[in-house]
Amino acid sequence: MTDHSATRRSLLAGAAALAGSAAFPRLALAQGAPIRIGTLTPLTGAGGPYGPVMVKAVKAVIDQVNAAGGVLGRKVELISEDDQTSPEAGVRAARKLIDVDKVSAILGTWASSVTTAVAPLCWESKTFLATVSGADSITALPHQGYLVRTQPTTTLQGKKFGEFAIAQGAKRVFFVSPQTPFAKSQFDNITAAVKAAGGDTASLIYDDKKPAYRTEIDEVLRFKPDAVVFGGYTPDTSVMLKDLYRADFKGTKIAFGYSVNQKLVESVPAEVVEKTYMISPSPAEGSKAYETLVKLIGVTSPDPYTTQIYDHINLVLMAIAIAGDASGTAIKDNIRKVSQAEGGARIDNAIDGLKAIAAKQAVNYDGASGPCDFTEIGDISDSKFRYEQVQGGKIALVKIA
């Protein structure tokens, strides 16, 4: 007499064995653990106005990719942490993402001090890191390829600030900043541009926790500057602008776009910030990737950091797909294959990129922040800049160049 239950068990066992074999690769992959990606952005602190929207952009891409079947047949899981715009908090959060959550990549570190503190944890654990920080020193770290950044270096930014000050008729330019990893490089490159035009510069490093800067402003004014460049973040720049206004400074004021933002403009008396210029890396407005991001997150004019982290997640997911492997090392080894493949199909989103990769096509991603072509040490090759000015209590575009 045949034992039907035994036969059924044998068939089930055989099917289970086949499901784990090459005969059923898609089924096996679909049953795999999620691919975990981390964001480490400033949800609070000086960078707090930017972090939440940055996370929103990453989540929107991941949701879209998961709805289309994921990557390598696996769902992508997002784990977001707050670095509080603080190196200490950033290190704690990065350790959790790396040691507990086992993420393949960390995206979006914002403050250069946070990135500098977190980067060694990433390359030591072979976790890929994509950052929007600009300090030159970051890509000089021995990161072994586990780091790329979409933010222009402070060498490039400092040159733009200096040249713009000269274009406004300045001959004596004073740079004020808290102690940051980019302060020296920023000032050195402002100085190079100003002195090349026959001008002169001076600088002051200040304590960014002080409630007033009257002594510091006295030192600034002794130099008799016709332009002051602010290198701080929103809280300290707000105080510095107030004290400079009280001192009746009539010259040109130039700041980073991330510090003199709409939040600052609305929080101080209009006359304090009126006519202040801001310079920041420009998103690729008008590009297909930019338009896709605007629709995806419902934000009319996404800031540079949101466009950059949108590019991070698209690039990382495509690098995983082309590698057939979700490890940080696989991302490191394949990120340039999807960002700057010669002759590759022009791609502006992960969905189309994943389809092209599945069809064995080469891809070349053009992002919402611009072309994402990286040098050997992980810097982007070029960037446009956005020049704005506070006019009548609103931020107005002056030019993109």
C-alpha positions as CSV (number, residue, x, y, z in Angstrom):
1,M,0.0,0.0,0.0
2,T,1.4,3.4,-1.0
3,D,2.0,5.9,1.8
4,H,0.5,9.0,0.2
5,S,1.5,11.3,3.1
6,A,5.1,10.2,2.8
7,T,5.0,10.8,-1.0
8,R,3.5,14.2,-0.4
9,R,6.2,15.1,2.1
10,S,8.9,14.0,-0.4
11,L,7.4,16.1,-3.1
12,L,7.3,19.2,-0.8
13,A,10.8,18.6,0.3
14,G,12.0,18.4,-3.3
15,A,10.2,21.5,-4.3
16,A,11.7,23.4,-1.3
17,A,15.2,22.3,-2.4
18,L,14.5,23.4,-6.0
19,A,13.3,26.8,-4.7
20,G,16.7,27.4,-3.2
21,S,18.5,26.4,-6.3
22,A,19.4,28.1,-9.6
23,A,16.2,26.6,-11.1
24,F,14.2,29.3,-9.2
25,P,16.5,32.3,-8.8
26,R,13.7,34.9,-8.8
27,L,11.8,33.1,-6.1
28,A,14.9,32.7,-4.0
29,L,15.8,36.4,-4.3
30,A,12.2,37.5,-3.5
31,Q,12.5,35.6,-0.2
32,G,15.8,37.4,0.7
33,A,16.2,39.8,3.5
34,P,15.5,43.4,2.8
35,I,18.4,45.7,1.5
36,R,18.9,48.2,4.3
37,I,19.9,51.8,3.5
38,G,20.4,54.4,6.2
39,T,20.0,58.2,6.1
40,L,22.0,60.3,8.6
41,T,20.6,63.8,8.2
42,P,20.1,66.8,10.5
43,L,16.5,66.5,11.6
44,T,17.3,68.9,14.5
45,G,20.0,71.5,15.2
46,A,21.4,74.0,12.7
47,G,20.7,71.8,9.8
48,G,17.2,71.0,11.0
49,P,15.4,72.9,8.2
50,Y,16.9,70.5,5.6
51,G,17.0,67.0,7.1
52,P,13.3,66.1,7.1
53,V,12.8,67.0,3.4
54,M,16.0,65.1,2.5
55,V,14.6,62.0,4.2
56,K,11.3,62.5,2.4
57,A,13.0,62.4,-1.0
58,V,14.8,59.1,-0.1
59,K,11.7,57.5,1.2
60,A,9.7,58.5,-1.9
61,V,12.3,56.8,-4.2
62,I,12.5,53.7,-2.1
63,D,8.7,53.4,-2.0
64,Q,8.5,53.7,-5.8
65,V,11.2,51.1,-6.3
66,N,9.6,48.7,-3.8
67,A,6.3,49.1,-5.6
68,A,8.0,48.1,-8.8
69,G,9.5,44.9,-7.2
70,G,12.5,46.1,-5.3
71,V,16.2,45.5,-6.2
72,L,17.5,42.1,-7.0
73,G,14.1,40.8,-6.1
74,R,14.4,42.2,-2.5
75,K,12.6,45.0,-0.8
76,V,14.6,48.1,0.2
77,E,14.2,49.2,3.8
78,L,15.0,52.7,4.9
79,I,16.3,53.5,8.4
80,S,16.6,57.2,9.2
81,E,18.6,58.7,12.0
82,D,19.1,62.2,13.3
83,D,22.7,63.5,13.6
84,Q,21.4,66.6,15.4
85,T,24.0,68.6,13.4
86,S,26.4,67.3,16.0
87,P,29.5,65.1,15.5
88,E,28.9,63.3,18.8
89,A,25.3,62.5,18.0
90,G,26.3,61.6,14.4
91,V,28.8,59.0,15.6
92,R,26.2,57.4,18.0
93,A,23.6,57.3,15.2
94,A,26.2,55.9,12.7
95,R,27.2,53.2,15.0
96,K,23.6,52.1,15.3
97,L,23.1,52.1,11.6
98,I,26.3,50.1,11.0
99,D,26.4,47.7,14.0
100,V,22.7,47.2,14.7
101,D,20.8,47.9,11.5
102,K,23.6,46.5,9.2
103,V,23.0,49.1,6.5
104,S,24.8,48.8,3.2
105,A,25.1,52.6,2.8
106,I,24.6,55.8,4.7
107,L,23.3,58.8,2.8
108,G,23.1,62.5,3.3
109,T,25.5,63.6,6.1
110,W,25.2,67.4,6.0
111,A,27.6,69.2,8.4
112,S,31.3,68.7,7.5
113,S,32.1,68.1,11.1
114,V,29.6,65.2,11.2
115,T,30.9,63.7,8.0
116,T,34.5,64.0,9.2
117,A,33.6,62.1,12.4
118,V,31.4,59.5,10.8
119,A,33.5,58.7,7.7
120,P,36.1,56.5,9.5
121,L,33.3,54.3,10.9
122,C,32.1,53.8,7.4
123,W,35.3,52.8,5.7
124,E,36.4,50.6,8.6
125,S,33.1,48.7,8.4
126,K,33.0,48.7,4.5
127,T,29.8,50.8,4.6
128,F,29.3,53.1,1.7
129,L,28.9,56.8,2.5
130,A,27.4,59.5,0.3
131,T,27.6,63.0,1.6
132,V,26.5,66.6,0.9
133,S,29.3,68.2,3.0
134,G,31.8,70.5,1.3
135,A,35.0,70.6,3.3
136,D,38.0,69.8,1.2
137,S,39.5,67.7,3.9
138,I,36.7,65.1,3.7
139,T,37.8,63.4,0.4
140,A,41.5,63.7,1.6
141,L,40.7,61.2,4.3
142,P,41.9,57.6,3.6
143,H,38.4,56.4,2.8
144,Q,39.5,53.8,0.2
145,G,36.7,54.7,-2.2
146,Y,33.9,54.2,0.3
147,L,32.9,57.8,0.1
148,V,31.5,60.1,-2.6
149,R,30.1,63.6,-2.3
150,T,27.8,65.6,-4.5
151,Q,28.6,69.0,-2.8
152,P,31.2,71.2,-4.5
153,T,34.4,71.5,-2.5
154,T,35.2,74.6,-0.5
155,T,38.1,75.3,-2.8
156,L,35.5,75.8,-5.5
157,Q,33.0,77.6,-3.2
158,G,35.6,79.9,-1.7
159,K,36.7,81.0,-5.2
160,K,33.1,81.8,-6.1
161,F,32.6,83.9,-3.0
162,G,35.8,85.9,-3.6
163,E,35.0,86.5,-7.2
164,F,31.5,87.6,-6.4
165,A,32.7,90.0,-3.7
166,I,35.0,91.6,-6.3
167,A,32.2,91.8,-8.8
168,Q,30.2,93.8,-6.3
169,G,33.0,96.3,-6.2
170,A,34.6,95.1,-2.9
171,K,38.4,95.6,-2.3
172,R,38.6,94.7,1.4
173,V,36.8,91.5,2.3
174,F,36.4,90.2,5.9
175,F,35.5,86.5,6.5
176,V,33.8,85.6,9.8
177,S,33.1,82.0,10.7
178,P,32.9,79.5,13.6
179,Q,35.6,76.8,13.7
180,T,34.5,74.3,11.1
181,P,36.4,71.8,8.9
182,F,35.9,74.1,5.9
183,A,36.7,77.5,7.5
184,K,40.4,77.7,6.6
185,S,39.9,76.4,3.0
186,Q,37.0,78.8,2.5
187,F,39.0,81.8,3.6
188,D,42.2,80.7,1.7
189,N,40.3,80.5,-1.5
190,I,38.3,83.7,-1.0
191,T,41.7,85.4,-0.3
192,A,43.3,83.9,-3.5
193,A,40.4,85.3,-5.6
194,V,40.4,88.7,-3.9
195,K,44.1,89.2,-4.0
196,A,44.2,88.2,-7.7
197,A,42.0,91.2,-8.3
198,G,44.2,93.5,-6.2
199,G,42.1,93.4,-3.0
200,D,42.9,92.4,0.6
201,T,41.3,90.1,3.2
202,A,41.1,89.3,6.9
203,S,39.3,86.8,9.0
204,L,38.0,86.0,12.4
205,I,37.0,82.6,14.0
206,Y,34.3,83.1,16.6
207,D,32.5,81.0,19.3
208,D,29.1,80.0,17.7
209,K,27.4,79.6,21.1
210,K,27.6,83.3,22.1
211,P,24.5,85.4,22.5
212,A,26.1,88.5,21.1
213,Y,29.1,89.4,18.9
214,R,29.7,93.1,19.6
215,T,33.4,92.6,20.4
216,E,33.9,90.5,17.2
217,I,32.0,93.1,15.1
218,D,34.3,95.8,16.5
219,E,37.3,93.8,15.2
220,V,35.6,93.3,11.8
221,L,35.0,97.1,11.4
222,R,38.6,98.0,12.4
223,F,39.6,96.4,9.1
224,K,37.3,98.8,7.3
225,P,35.8,96.1,5.0
226,D,33.5,96.9,2.1
227,A,32.2,93.3,2.1
228,V,31.7,90.8,4.9
229,V,31.4,87.0,4.2
230,F,29.6,84.9,6.8
231,G,30.7,81.3,7.1
232,G,28.4,80.1,9.9
233,Y,25.1,78.4,10.3
234,T,21.7,79.9,10.7
235,P,21.6,80.5,14.5
236,D,25.0,82.3,14.8
237,T,24.7,84.1,11.4
238,S,21.4,85.5,12.6
239,V,23.0,87.0,15.7
240,M,26.0,88.2,13.7
241,L,23.8,90.0,11.2
242,K,21.9,91.8,14.0
243,D,25.1,93.0,15.6
244,L,26.5,94.1,12.3
245,Y,23.3,96.1,11.5
246,R,23.5,97.8,15.0
247,A,27.0,98.8,14.1
248,D,25.6,100.6,11.0
249,F,27.6,98.5,8.5
250,K,26.7,99.7,5.0
251,G,28.8,97.4,2.9
252,T,28.1,94.1,1.0
253,K,27.0,91.1,3.0
254,I,27.5,87.6,1.5
255,A,26.5,84.3,3.2
256,F,26.0,80.6,2.4
257,G,22.5,79.8,1.1
258,Y,22.0,77.2,3.8
259,S,22.5,79.8,6.6
260,V,20.5,82.8,5.3
261,N,17.4,80.9,4.4
262,Q,13.7,81.8,4.5
263,K,13.5,80.8,8.1
264,L,16.2,83.3,9.1
265,V,14.7,86.0,6.9
266,E,11.4,85.6,8.7
267,S,12.9,85.5,12.2
268,V,14.8,88.8,12.2
269,P,13.7,92.4,11.5
270,A,13.6,93.0,7.7
271,E,16.2,95.7,7.7
272,V,18.8,93.4,9.4
273,V,19.0,90.9,6.5
274,E,17.8,93.1,3.6
275,K,20.1,93.1,0.5
276,T,22.2,90.2,1.9
277,Y,23.5,87.9,-0.9
278,M,23.5,84.2,-0.7
279,I,25.6,81.7,-2.7
280,S,24.9,78.0,-2.9
281,P,25.4,75.1,-5.3
282,S,22.5,75.1,-7.8
283,P,20.2,72.2,-8.4
284,A,19.8,71.2,-12.1
285,E,16.6,73.1,-12.5
286,G,14.8,72.2,-15.7
287,S,16.4,68.8,-15.9
288,K,14.2,65.6,-16.1
289,A,15.5,64.4,-12.7
290,Y,14.7,67.7,-11.0
291,E,11.2,67.7,-12.5
292,T,10.7,64.1,-11.4
293,L,11.8,64.9,-7.8
294,V,9.5,68.0,-7.6
295,K,6.5,65.8,-8.6
296,L,7.6,62.9,-6.3
297,I,7.8,64.9,-3.1
298,G,5.4,67.8,-3.8
299,V,8.0,70.5,-3.1
300,T,8.2,73.3,-5.7
301,S,11.8,74.3,-5.2
302,P,13.8,71.6,-3.5
303,D,17.0,72.8,-1.8
304,P,20.4,71.6,-3.1
305,Y,20.8,69.0,-0.3
306,T,17.4,67.4,-1.2
307,T,18.4,67.2,-4.8
308,Q,21.7,65.7,-3.9
309,I,20.4,63.0,-1.6
310,Y,17.8,62.1,-4.2
311,D,20.8,61.4,-6.5
312,H,22.5,59.4,-3.8
313,I,19.6,56.9,-3.4
314,N,19.1,56.6,-7.2
315,L,22.8,55.9,-7.7
316,V,23.2,53.5,-4.8
317,L,20.2,51.4,-5.8
318,M,21.4,51.2,-9.4
319,A,25.0,50.3,-8.2
320,I,23.5,47.4,-6.2
321,A,21.6,46.2,-9.2
322,I,24.5,46.3,-11.6
323,A,26.7,44.5,-9.0
324,G,24.1,41.9,-8.2
325,D,25.2,42.4,-4.6
326,A,24.0,44.8,-1.9
327,S,27.2,45.2,0.1
328,G,29.0,48.5,0.7
329,T,31.9,47.1,-1.2
330,A,29.7,46.3,-4.2
331,I,28.3,49.9,-4.1
332,K,31.9,51.3,-3.9
333,D,33.1,49.2,-6.9
334,N,30.1,50.0,-9.1
335,I,28.9,53.6,-8.3
336,R,30.9,55.0,-11.2
337,K,29.5,52.4,-13.6
338,V,26.1,53.9,-13.2
339,S,27.1,57.6,-12.7
340,Q,29.5,58.1,-15.6
341,A,29.5,55.1,-18.0
342,E,30.8,56.2,-21.3
343,G,28.2,55.7,-24.0
344,G,25.6,54.6,-21.4
345,A,21.9,55.4,-21.8
346,R,21.0,58.7,-20.1
347,I,19.0,57.9,-17.0
348,D,17.4,60.3,-14.5
349,N,15.6,57.9,-12.1
350,A,16.2,54.5,-10.5
351,I,13.1,52.8,-12.0
352,D,14.3,53.4,-15.6
353,G,17.8,52.6,-14.5
354,L,16.9,49.3,-13.0
355,K,15.0,48.3,-16.2
356,A,18.0,49.3,-18.3
357,I,20.4,47.3,-16.1
358,A,18.1,44.2,-16.2
359,A,18.2,44.5,-20.0
360,K,22.0,44.5,-19.8
361,Q,22.3,48.2,-21.0
362,A,25.0,50.6,-19.7
363,V,23.6,53.5,-17.8
364,N,24.8,57.1,-17.2
365,Y,22.8,58.9,-14.5
366,D,22.2,62.7,-14.8
367,G,20.7,63.9,-11.5
368,A,18.6,66.5,-9.9
369,S,21.7,68.2,-8.6
370,G,23.5,67.9,-12.0
371,P,25.8,65.4,-13.6
372,C,27.1,63.0,-11.0
373,D,30.6,62.4,-12.4
374,F,33.0,61.7,-9.6
375,T,36.8,62.2,-9.5
376,E,39.1,59.4,-8.3
377,I,38.9,60.7,-4.7
378,G,35.1,61.0,-4.8
379,D,34.5,64.7,-5.6
380,I,32.0,65.8,-8.2
381,S,33.8,67.2,-11.3
382,D,31.8,70.5,-11.7
383,S,28.8,72.4,-10.4
384,K,26.8,75.5,-11.2
385,F,26.1,78.0,-8.4
386,R,22.9,79.9,-7.4
387,Y,23.2,83.5,-6.4
388,E,20.3,85.0,-4.5
389,Q,19.5,88.2,-2.5
390,V,17.1,89.1,0.2
391,Q,14.8,91.7,-1.4
392,G,11.8,93.1,0.5
393,G,11.7,90.2,2.9
394,K,11.8,87.6,0.2
395,I,14.7,85.5,-1.3
396,A,15.1,86.5,-5.0
397,L,17.2,84.8,-7.6
398,V,20.0,87.0,-9.0
399,K,21.6,84.5,-11.4
400,I,22.7,80.9,-11.9
401,A,26.2,80.5,-13.2
